[in-house]
């Protein structure tokens, strides 16, 4: 019998040990629009076994060789595909056969935001995303405008997905226990997830606004070539945490309507 996997600090590993929590996380997926689930960082498979019960195919992506060996020894289900590799560096469409897939997992805290941004890059293929984050990150993803934690992650996720904070998980449910609470969320892709603006420019606008979140948009977005007639709009007198996704879309449209070319959209100082 293979020994339990050692939790590795550099990989941000905190293995979920509470079976009821694992089962509850697995049940957050609806199965709508896909036949396969990609689990990120399965570890010793406490969540994996419940995902296998409800999904035709589970792709377990694990960077830790010791965990890969453990999974290979303890799981022999035909509907499990174990992939050794870094989620942030893989061609996910190739792994999933260019078919839709959901994403789930007990995500490593140290790269959880990167995981979300990577998933957003694949939003055309990902109808649903659910799993466990550090509670602060989970709340940030789901927070509405006006909240102190509303930021880049909130706007970019909510632009394409309906985001729900589902429940909190205490440190004692893990081995080793983290120092903070965890939160489980579900992101369901919006029916219309193509924005009515230049999406790359939209991302730039959101990031620039929140990088100077204490400033009004009139000041934080100076790097963009915004026509004077638009600068007088009251929306530019607000701070980024006050704006909804639709507000950021409108600002992007204002900037884009004046742009002569992609290279002219941002004027950066040397």
NORMOLIN-V289698 format. One record per backbone hydrogen bond with DSSP energy under -1.0 kcal/mol. CO is the residue of the C=O (numbers start at 0). NH is the residue of the N-H. Records with the same first field share a line. If there is no record, write none. Layout:
CO=NH ; NH
This chain:
7=10 ; 12
8=11
14=174
17=21
18=22
19=23
20=24
21=25
22=26
24=27
25=28
35=101
36=58
37=103
38=60
41=44
44=48
46=50
47=51
50=54
56=36
57=80
58=38
59=82
60=40
61=84
63=67
64=68
65=69
66=70
67=71
68=72
69=73
70=74
76=79
78=57
80=59
82=61
85=88
89=91
90=94
91=95
92=97
93=96
95=98
101=37
102=129
103=39
104=131
107=110
110=114
111=115
112=116
113=117
114=118
115=119
116=120
119=122
121=124
124=100
126=188
127=102
128=186
130=184
131=106
132=182
133=137
134=138
135=139
136=140
137=141
138=142
143=146
150=154
151=155
152=156
153=157
154=158
156=159 ; 160
159=189
161=187
163=185
166=183
168=181
169=172
170=173
172=16 ; 17
174=14
180=134
181=168
182=132
183=165 ; 166
184=130
185=163
186=128
187=161
194=196
197=201
198=202
199=203
200=204
201=205
202=206
203=207
204=208
205=209
206=210
209=212
211=214
215=218 ; 219
216=220
218=221
220=223
222=266
223=225
226=230
227=231
229=232
232=235
233=236
234=237
235=217
237=216
238=241
239=242
240=145
243=247
244=248
245=249
246=250
247=251
248=252
249=253
250=254
251=255
252=256
260=263
261=264
264=224
